[in-house]
Amino acid sequence: MRRGSLRSRLTLLVTIAVAVAIAVCAGLSWLIVERQLISQLDQTIMEPEGPGDQRWLKEHCTPQGTSDFFGYATLLYADGSTCSLGPPIVVTEPDKRLTTDRAEPVYRDGRTTGGRAVRVVTVNFEPGVAVMEARPLYHVQRTMRNLAIALGAVAALGVLGAAWAGMAVSRAALAPVGRLTKAVEHIAQTEDLDIRIPVEGTDEIARLGSSFNAMTAALAGSRDRQQQLVADAGHELRTPLTTLRTNIDLLLRSEQTGRRLDPGAKERLLVNVKAQFAELSTLVGDLLQLARGDTDHEPHVELALHDVVTAAVGRARLRGAEVTTDLQPWYVVGNAASLERAVLNLIDNAAKFGPGQVEVALRGGVLTVRDQGPGIPEEDLPHVFERFWRSSSARGLPGSGLGLAIVAQAVAEAGGDARLANAPGGGVIATIKLPGTLTSRS
């Protein structure tokens, strides 16, 4: 069976809840009124005044009952015989026990021998005799029947009102959800991530709208970054590809025309081609790293940052860098491969731009990498972590301009912060701060 809409289900639930509440209240009201009427009737049965007095009853009753008495009164003897005024009351076992037992009076619903419903009270009159007096239940039953009809009508009106109220409540409560649904459908059809939902208040629906707006903003930002990355990559790839095509065309033309190139020139062309391929390989690798960082979110685990730095220093030394270290233990939560790549990029940068040794230190969760180079112009410092950005002094050196962007991305994923500044006394100092502890938690 197909489920209805959320609005219809909410309306149905509100209607059912109100209907049940009304039914319970009506039932309790009916029972309370009935109990009150019966209690009032019980209080009038055993009044000692008037023809119901027990001694007067004993003098005028007959075994078959009388027809000239409009009440109901019966004397019950221990041997089971009765003497009644009015129609005799049907005797029960609790009534018989009161002929010999001076216990509390017994109040019950009963009948006369003619079949009329009555309210009966039985008390011990004297040793061996109990008296039963009764009042007809006709007026009580009629009142309760009329009350049941009135309560049923009120309950029906209440259910109809609850259904209307449920529709109004569901329409008002689900209006923001309807706007959210339309926004999602619009995005699915148009891929327009710039749409925003108006948010009012601080309730759960408002929080849902805020979360949706934050999600679309994040998706729009991711899409913009991807588009910018593609545009920047296309721009950066154009130069080495053009150079490669030119050099290869020159080599092919010399072979096809039979005009052999000078061996020295040919060697220089081949070296240039090899260098361009190496540059392309580095650029593609860096692009893949950035792309994975934007889309892949591997689970982070606790790791020893000092061990990660040690591994990066070892790889840098294999590449010919001179590195000195001063590492203290520090445990962080992150991705070991990404952080190792970030540290290696910083060391490679320091070795490339600064002669002499690279100083790497890790103290109190702060990692510093310092070179002995000429430093970076102050106006260039705000741009050092931008993708494909290279300072004027570095454009003649090998590299793709993505190394520091990879550093910033890896550190941000681990919840840290990366900075670059000119060090006192010369050179550049790169600083990475990562939250963590001095001892492992595992």
C-alpha positions as CSV (number, residue, x, y, z in Angstrom):
1,M,0.0,0.0,0.0
2,R,1.4,3.3,-1.0
3,R,2.0,5.7,1.9
4,G,0.4,9.1,1.7
5,S,2.2,12.4,1.7
6,L,3.9,13.7,4.9
7,R,1.2,16.4,5.2
8,S,-1.7,13.8,5.0
9,R,0.1,11.5,7.5
10,L,0.7,14.4,9.9
11,T,-3.0,15.5,9.6
12,L,-4.1,11.9,10.3
13,L,-1.8,11.6,13.3
14,V,-3.1,14.8,14.8
15,T,-6.7,13.8,14.1
16,I,-6.2,10.4,15.7
17,A,-4.4,11.8,18.7
18,V,-7.1,14.4,19.4
19,A,-9.9,11.8,18.7
20,V,-8.4,9.5,21.3
21,A,-8.0,12.3,23.8
22,I,-11.6,13.4,23.3
23,A,-12.8,9.8,23.5
24,V,-11.0,9.2,26.8
25,C,-12.3,12.5,28.2
26,A,-15.8,11.7,27.1
27,G,-15.6,8.2,28.6
28,L,-14.3,9.5,31.9
29,S,-16.9,12.2,32.0
30,W,-19.6,9.6,31.4
31,L,-18.3,7.4,34.2
32,I,-18.0,10.3,36.6
33,V,-21.5,11.5,36.0
34,E,-22.9,8.0,36.3
35,R,-21.0,7.5,39.6
36,Q,-22.4,10.8,40.9
37,L,-26.0,10.0,40.0
38,I,-25.7,6.6,41.5
39,S,-24.2,8.0,44.7
40,Q,-27.0,10.5,45.0
41,L,-29.5,7.8,44.4
42,D,-27.9,5.6,47.1
43,Q,-28.2,8.5,49.6
44,T,-32.0,8.7,49.1
45,I,-32.7,5.0,49.4
46,M,-32.3,4.4,53.1
47,E,-34.0,7.5,54.5
48,P,-35.8,6.6,57.7
49,E,-38.7,9.0,57.1
50,G,-41.9,8.2,55.3
51,P,-43.3,4.9,54.1
52,G,-39.9,3.4,53.7
53,D,-39.4,3.1,57.5
54,Q,-38.5,-0.5,58.3
55,R,-41.1,-1.0,61.1
56,W,-43.9,0.4,58.9
57,L,-42.7,-2.0,56.2
58,K,-42.9,-5.0,58.6
59,E,-46.5,-4.2,59.4
60,H,-47.8,-3.7,55.9
61,C,-45.8,-6.0,53.6
62,T,-47.1,-9.2,52.1
63,P,-45.2,-12.3,50.7
64,Q,-46.5,-11.6,47.1
65,G,-45.8,-7.8,47.4
66,T,-48.4,-5.1,47.0
67,S,-49.6,-3.1,44.0
68,D,-50.6,0.0,45.8
69,F,-47.1,1.0,46.9
70,F,-45.0,2.9,44.4
71,G,-41.6,2.1,46.0
72,Y,-39.7,-1.1,46.3
73,A,-39.0,-2.6,49.8
74,T,-38.5,-6.2,50.8
75,L,-37.9,-7.9,54.1
76,L,-35.7,-11.0,53.8
77,Y,-35.7,-13.6,56.5
78,A,-33.0,-16.1,57.4
79,D,-35.1,-19.0,56.0
80,G,-35.2,-17.3,52.6
81,S,-38.8,-16.1,52.7
82,T,-39.6,-12.5,51.8
83,C,-42.3,-9.9,52.6
84,S,-42.6,-7.0,50.2
85,L,-44.2,-3.6,49.6
86,G,-44.5,-3.1,45.9
87,P,-43.0,-5.7,43.5
88,P,-40.6,-8.1,45.3
89,I,-36.9,-7.5,44.8
90,V,-34.9,-10.5,43.4
91,V,-32.7,-11.8,46.3
92,T,-28.9,-12.6,45.9
93,E,-26.4,-14.4,48.0
94,P,-24.9,-11.2,49.5
95,D,-28.4,-10.2,50.6
96,K,-29.0,-13.6,52.4
97,R,-25.7,-13.2,54.3
98,L,-26.9,-9.9,55.8
99,T,-29.8,-11.7,57.6
100,T,-27.4,-13.1,60.1
101,D,-24.4,-10.7,59.7
102,R,-24.5,-7.0,60.9
103,A,-21.9,-6.0,58.2
104,E,-21.9,-2.8,56.2
105,P,-24.8,-2.3,53.8
106,V,-24.6,-3.8,50.3
107,Y,-25.2,-1.4,47.4
108,R,-25.9,-3.1,44.1
109,D,-27.8,-3.0,40.8
110,G,-30.7,-5.4,40.8
111,R,-34.1,-6.2,39.4
112,T,-37.6,-6.8,40.6
113,T,-39.5,-10.0,39.9
114,G,-41.3,-8.0,37.2
115,G,-37.9,-7.4,35.5
116,R,-37.5,-3.6,36.2
117,A,-34.0,-2.4,36.8
118,V,-33.5,-0.9,40.3
119,R,-30.7,0.3,42.6
120,V,-30.8,-1.9,45.8
121,V,-29.4,-1.4,49.3
122,T,-29.5,-4.3,51.7
123,V,-28.9,-3.8,55.5
124,N,-29.3,-6.0,58.6
125,F,-32.6,-5.0,60.2
126,E,-32.6,-7.3,63.3
127,P,-31.3,-10.7,64.0
128,G,-32.5,-13.1,61.3
129,V,-34.0,-10.3,59.2
130,A,-32.5,-8.0,56.4
131,V,-34.3,-5.2,54.7
132,M,-33.8,-4.4,51.0
133,E,-34.9,-1.1,49.6
134,A,-34.6,0.1,46.0
135,R,-35.2,3.0,43.6
136,P,-35.8,2.6,39.9
137,L,-32.8,3.3,37.6
138,Y,-35.0,4.5,34.8
139,H,-34.2,8.2,35.3
140,V,-30.5,7.5,35.7
141,Q,-30.4,5.4,32.6
142,R,-32.3,7.9,30.6
143,T,-30.0,10.7,31.8
144,M,-26.9,8.6,31.0
145,R,-28.3,7.8,27.5
146,N,-28.9,11.4,26.7
147,L,-25.4,12.3,28.1
148,A,-23.9,9.6,25.8
149,I,-25.6,11.1,22.8
150,A,-24.4,14.6,23.7
151,L,-20.9,13.5,24.4
152,G,-20.8,11.5,21.1
153,A,-22.0,14.6,19.2
154,V,-19.3,16.8,20.9
155,A,-16.7,14.1,20.2
156,A,-17.7,14.0,16.5
157,L,-17.4,17.8,16.3
158,G,-14.1,17.6,18.1
159,V,-12.7,15.1,15.6
160,L,-13.8,17.2,12.7
161,G,-12.2,20.3,14.4
162,A,-9.1,18.2,15.0
163,A,-8.9,17.2,11.4
164,W,-9.2,20.8,10.3
165,A,-6.7,21.9,12.9
166,G,-4.4,19.1,11.8
167,M,-4.5,20.3,8.2
168,A,-3.8,23.8,9.2
169,V,-0.9,22.8,11.5
170,S,0.6,20.5,8.9
171,R,0.3,23.2,6.2
172,A,2.0,25.8,8.4
173,A,4.6,23.4,9.9
174,L,5.6,21.9,6.5
175,A,5.7,25.1,4.5
176,P,9.5,25.4,5.1
177,V,9.9,21.7,4.1
178,G,7.9,22.5,0.9
179,R,10.3,25.4,0.1
180,L,13.2,23.1,0.8
181,T,11.7,20.4,-1.5
182,K,11.2,23.0,-4.3
183,A,14.8,24.2,-3.9
184,V,16.2,20.6,-4.1
185,E,14.1,19.9,-7.2
186,H,15.3,23.1,-8.7
187,I,18.9,22.2,-8.0
188,A,18.4,18.7,-9.4
189,Q,16.9,20.2,-12.7
190,T,19.2,23.2,-13.2
191,E,22.3,22.4,-11.1
192,D,22.0,25.9,-9.8
193,L,23.9,25.9,-6.4
194,D,23.4,29.6,-5.8
195,I,19.9,29.1,-4.6
196,R,19.2,29.9,-0.9
197,I,16.3,29.2,1.4
198,P,15.0,32.0,3.7
199,V,15.6,30.9,7.3
200,E,13.3,32.2,10.1
201,G,13.6,31.3,13.8
202,T,15.8,28.8,15.5
203,D,13.7,25.6,15.5
204,E,14.5,22.3,13.8
205,I,13.1,23.4,10.5
206,A,15.2,26.6,10.6
207,R,18.3,24.5,11.4
208,L,17.5,22.2,8.5
209,G,17.2,25.2,6.2
210,S,20.5,26.6,7.5
211,S,22.2,23.3,7.0
212,F,20.9,23.1,3.5
213,N,22.1,26.6,2.7
214,A,25.5,25.7,4.2
215,M,25.6,22.5,2.1
216,T,24.8,24.3,-1.2
217,A,27.4,27.0,-0.3
218,A,30.0,24.3,0.3
219,L,29.1,22.5,-3.0
220,A,29.2,25.7,-4.9
221,G,32.6,26.5,-3.4
222,S,33.9,23.0,-4.3
223,R,32.6,23.4,-7.8
224,D,34.2,26.8,-8.2
225,R,37.5,25.4,-6.8
226,Q,37.3,22.6,-9.3
227,Q,36.6,24.9,-12.2
228,Q,39.5,27.2,-11.1
229,L,41.8,24.2,-10.8
230,V,40.9,23.0,-14.2
231,A,41.4,26.5,-15.7
232,D,44.7,26.9,-13.9
233,A,45.9,23.4,-14.9
234,G,45.0,24.1,-18.5
235,H,46.9,27.3,-18.4
236,E,50.0,25.7,-16.8
237,L,49.9,22.7,-19.1
238,R,49.8,24.8,-22.2
239,T,53.4,26.0,-22.0
240,P,55.2,22.7,-21.5
241,L,52.9,21.0,-24.0
242,T,53.6,23.7,-26.6
243,T,57.4,23.4,-25.9
244,L,57.2,19.6,-26.2
245,R,55.3,19.8,-29.5
246,T,57.7,22.3,-30.9
247,N,60.8,20.3,-30.0
248,I,59.2,17.0,-31.3
249,D,58.1,18.7,-34.5
250,L,61.6,19.9,-35.0
251,L,63.0,16.5,-34.5
252,L,60.5,14.9,-36.8
253,R,61.0,17.5,-39.6
254,S,64.8,16.9,-39.5
255,E,64.2,13.2,-39.9
256,Q,61.6,13.5,-42.6
257,T,63.5,16.1,-44.7
258,G,66.8,14.3,-44.3
259,R,68.4,17.4,-42.9
260,R,70.2,16.0,-39.9
261,L,70.5,18.2,-36.8
262,D,73.9,18.8,-35.3
263,P,74.5,16.1,-32.6
264,G,74.9,18.8,-29.9
265,A,71.7,20.5,-30.9
266,K,69.8,17.2,-31.1
267,E,71.1,16.2,-27.6
268,R,70.0,19.6,-26.2
269,L,66.5,19.1,-27.8
270,L,66.2,15.6,-26.3
271,V,67.4,16.9,-22.9
272,N,64.8,19.6,-23.1
273,V,62.1,17.1,-24.0
274,K,63.1,14.9,-21.1
275,A,63.0,18.0,-18.7
276,Q,59.5,18.9,-20.1
277,F,58.3,15.4,-19.5
278,A,59.6,15.5,-15.9
279,E,57.9,18.9,-15.4
280,L,54.6,17.5,-16.8
281,S,54.9,14.4,-14.5
282,T,55.4,16.6,-11.5
283,L,52.6,18.9,-12.4
284,V,50.2,16.0,-13.1
285,G,51.2,14.4,-9.7
286,D,50.6,17.6,-7.9
287,L,47.2,18.1,-9.6
288,L,46.2,14.5,-8.7
289,Q,47.2,15.2,-5.1
290,L,45.1,18.4,-5.0
291,A,42.1,16.7,-6.6
292,R,42.2,13.8,-4.2
293,G,42.4,16.3,-1.3
294,D,39.3,18.0,-2.6
295,T,37.2,14.9,-3.0
296,D,38.7,12.1,-0.9
297,H,38.2,12.1,2.8
298,E,40.1,9.1,4.2
299,P,39.5,8.4,7.9
300,H,42.0,10.2,10.2
301,V,43.8,8.2,12.9
302,E,46.1,9.1,15.7
303,L,49.7,9.2,14.5
304,A,53.1,10.3,15.8
305,L,53.9,13.6,14.0
306,H,57.6,13.2,14.9
307,D,57.8,9.9,13.0
308,V,56.0,11.5,10.0
309,V,58.6,14.3,10.0
310,T,61.5,11.8,10.3
311,A,60.2,9.9,7.3
312,A,59.9,13.1,5.2
313,V,63.4,14.2,6.2
314,G,64.8,10.8,5.1
315,R,63.2,11.1,1.7
316,A,64.5,14.7,1.4
317,R,68.0,13.5,2.2
318,L,67.8,10.9,-0.5
319,R,67.1,13.8,-2.9
320,G,70.3,15.5,-1.8
321,A,69.0,18.0,0.8
322,E,71.1,18.8,3.8
323,V,68.7,18.7,6.8
324,T,69.3,19.1,10.6
325,T,66.5,18.0,12.9
326,D,65.4,18.8,16.5
327,L,62.2,16.8,17.1
328,Q,60.1,16.3,20.2
329,P,57.2,13.8,20.5
330,W,53.8,15.1,19.3
331,Y,50.8,13.0,18.5
332,V,48.1,14.3,16.2
333,V,45.0,13.0,14.4
334,G,45.3,13.1,10.6
335,N,46.4,11.3,7.4
336,A,50.1,10.2,7.6
337,A,50.6,10.2,3.8
338,S,49.2,13.7,3.3
339,L,51.2,15.2,6.2
340,E,54.4,13.5,5.1
341,R,53.9,15.0,1.6
342,A,53.3,18.4,3.1
343,V,56.5,18.3,5.2
344,L,58.5,17.0,2.3
345,N,57.3,19.9,0.1
346,L,58.4,22.4,2.7
347,I,61.8,20.8,2.9
348,D,62.1,20.6,-0.9
349,N,61.2,24.3,-1.1
350,A,63.7,25.3,1.5
351,A,66.5,23.3,-0.2
352,K,65.6,24.7,-3.6
353,F,65.5,28.4,-2.6
354,G,68.1,28.5,0.1
355,P,71.7,27.3,0.0
356,G,73.1,25.4,2.9
357,Q,71.3,23.4,5.5
358,V,67.6,23.2,6.2
359,E,66.6,23.3,9.8
360,V,63.6,21.3,10.9
361,A,62.3,21.5,14.4
362,L,59.2,20.1,16.2
363,R,58.5,21.6,19.7
364,G,55.2,21.7,21.5
365,G,53.2,20.8,18.4
366,V,54.8,23.5,16.3
367,L,56.8,22.3,13.3
368,T,59.2,24.8,11.7
369,V,61.2,24.5,8.5
370,R,63.9,27.2,7.9
371,D,66.2,27.8,5.0
372,Q,69.1,30.1,4.6
373,G,67.9,31.8,1.4
374,P,67.3,35.4,0.5
375,G,63.7,35.4,1.8
376,I,60.4,36.4,0.2
377,P,59.3,39.9,-0.6
378,E,56.7,41.1,1.9
379,E,54.1,41.8,-0.9
380,D,54.4,38.2,-2.0
381,L,53.8,36.5,1.4
382,P,49.9,36.7,1.2
383,H,50.0,34.7,-2.1
384,V,52.4,31.9,-1.3
385,F,49.8,29.2,-0.6
386,E,47.7,30.0,-3.8
387,R,47.6,27.4,-6.5
388,F,50.0,27.9,-9.4
389,W,51.3,31.1,-7.9
390,R,55.0,31.7,-8.2
391,S,57.1,34.7,-7.2
392,S,59.1,36.5,-9.9
393,S,62.3,35.2,-8.4
394,A,61.1,31.5,-8.7
395,R,59.7,31.5,-12.2
396,G,63.0,30.4,-13.7
397,L,63.3,27.4,-11.3
398,P,61.7,24.0,-11.8
399,G,58.3,23.4,-10.1
400,S,54.6,23.7,-10.7
401,G,53.6,26.3,-8.1
402,L,51.4,23.7,-6.3
403,G,53.7,22.5,-3.5
404,L,52.7,25.1,-0.9
405,A,49.0,24.7,-1.9
406,I,49.3,21.0,-1.1
407,V,50.9,21.9,2.2
408,A,48.0,24.2,3.1
409,Q,45.4,21.7,2.1
410,A,46.9,18.8,4.1
411,V,47.4,20.9,7.2
412,A,43.9,22.3,7.0
413,E,42.5,18.7,6.7
414,A,44.2,17.9,10.0
415,G,42.7,20.9,11.7
416,G,46.0,22.9,11.7
417,D,47.4,26.1,10.3
418,A,50.3,26.8,8.0
419,R,52.2,30.0,7.6
420,L,55.3,31.4,5.8
421,A,57.4,34.3,7.1
422,N,60.8,35.8,6.7
423,A,63.0,34.7,9.5
424,P,65.1,37.1,11.6
425,G,68.6,37.1,10.2
426,G,67.6,36.0,6.8
427,G,65.9,33.1,5.1
428,V,62.3,31.9,5.2
429,I,60.7,30.0,8.1
430,A,57.6,27.9,7.5
431,T,55.4,27.1,10.5
432,I,52.8,24.4,10.9
433,K,50.7,24.2,14.0
434,L,48.6,21.0,14.6
435,P,46.4,20.2,17.6
436,G,47.6,17.2,19.5
437,T,49.1,15.8,22.7
438,L,52.6,15.0,24.0
439,T,51.6,11.4,24.7
440,S,49.6,8.9,22.7
441,R,46.0,8.3,23.7
442,S,45.9,4.7,22.4
